[in-house]
Amino acid sequence: MADKQISLPAKLINGGVAGLIGVTCVFPIDLAKTRLQNQQNGCRLYTSMSDCLIKTIRSEGYFGMYRGAAVNLTLVTPEKAIKLAANDFFRFHLSKDGQKLTLLREMLAGCGAGTCQVIVTTPMEMLKIQLQDAGRIAAQRKLMPETVASGGPVELKSPTAMQLTRELLKEKGIAGLYKGLGATLLRDVPFSVIYFPLFANLNNLGKKGGEGPAPFYVSFLSGCAAGSTAAVAVNPVDVIKTRLQSLTRGSQEDTYSGVTDCIRKILRNEGPTAFLKGAYCRALVIAPLFGIAQVIYFLGVGEYILSCLPKQNN
């Protein structure tokens, strides 16, 4: 993120608009990622991202690819706003008299941003995963009924985000929405530590004459490159987080008591390559998502929207 000074309201608007546009564009790929990551040996319905999307459209219709999109679109604005604004906040306070940040300080700023965002990310991911994976479980019931166990912590037909939220709060309280918090931290903090410094340095390479903002296409490409790199790097933890946050699974699929138990069972039953499940999907999701975010941020959409609002007279 550039070190230029932008007001907090503008930062929040930039992050929110970027999140809404980005999620709308890439959500079907994110759904495929979740379903591929949740597949375990003996219960495989999908062979690839394209196979997953084709089967989803055939069985659930076009809008089946957007299961869980509503909760994601609702919460992505505060999530992206917190992430982008927090990174700028930490970069500003870690800088010395406006001088260029060292790599260590850039990583610390990213760490702070990743830590702040999980306040919203964890419940958003928790609800989104249940909704995204519901179609996979329904397809298993139809095609492989022997592999699906009845019952479970949350067993609802075509659940909505509000139904899931009520059920989780009723049965487990607020902790139900924050299941997988540790795994989310293990994913989002390293992601931000990698992403923000990498983006800042790639973006600086495109600055004309070493001064002023980089062209928008440089910001877009830098966001894509940094996002996909960070996404693939933390994909093993994303697999763990997805498995821990899934409440309904097949009778032949493993259940996990925590991060360590999840790692041990995946290694024993599926091998180390299972940690790469959905990696290319995640890269395809994150690259345009953060590329779009950076372009909107650097075009100053937030400042423009604020300038169009009527000003109050004192």
Stockholm file with secondary structure:
# STOCKHOLM 1.0

chainA/1-314         MADKQISLPAKLINGGVAGLIGVTCVFPIDLAKTRLQNQQNGCRLYTSMSDCLIKTIRSEGYFGMYRGAAVNLTLVTPEKAIKLAANDFFRFHLSKDGQKLTLLREMLAGCGAGTCQVIVTTPMEMLKIQLQDAGRIAAQRKLMPETVASGGPVELKSPTAMQLTRELLKEKGIAGLYKGLGATLLRDVPFSVIYFPLFANLNNLGKKGGEGPAPFYVSFLSGCAAGSTAAVAVNPVDVIKTRLQSLTRGSQEDTYSGVTDCIRKILRNEGPTAFLKGAYCRALVIAPLFGIAQVIYFLGVGEYILSCLPKQNN
#=GR chainA/1-314 SS CCCCCCCHHHHHHHHHHHHHHHHHHHHHHHHHHHHHHHCCTTCCCCSSHHHHHHHHHHHHCGGGGGTTHHHHHHHHHHHHHHHHHHHHHHHHHHSSTTCCCCHHHHHHHHHHHHHHHHHHHHHHHHHHHHHHHHHHHHHHHHHCGGGBCSCCSSCCSSCCHHHHHHHHHHHHTHHHHTTTHHHHHHHHHHHHHHHHHHHHHHHHHTCGGGCSCCCHHHHHHHHHHHHHHHHHHTHHHHHHHHHHHCCCCBTTSCCCSSHHHHHHHHHHHTCGGGGGTTHHHHHHHHHHHHHHHHHHHHHTHHHHHHHHSCCCCC
#=GC SS_cons         CCCCCCCHHHHHHHHHHHHHHHHHHHHHHHHHHHHHHHCCTTCCCCSSHHHHHHHHHHHHCGGGGGTTHHHHHHHHHHHHHHHHHHHHHHHHHHSSTTCCCCHHHHHHHHHHHHHHHHHHHHHHHHHHHHHHHHHHHHHHHHHCGGGBCSCCSSCCSSCCHHHHHHHHHHHHTHHHHTTTHHHHHHHHHHHHHHHHHHHHHHHHHTCGGGCSCCCHHHHHHHHHHHHHHHHHHTHHHHHHHHHHHCCCCBTTSCCCSSHHHHHHHHHHHTCGGGGGTTHHHHHHHHHHHHHHHHHHHHHTHHHHHHHHSCCCCC
//
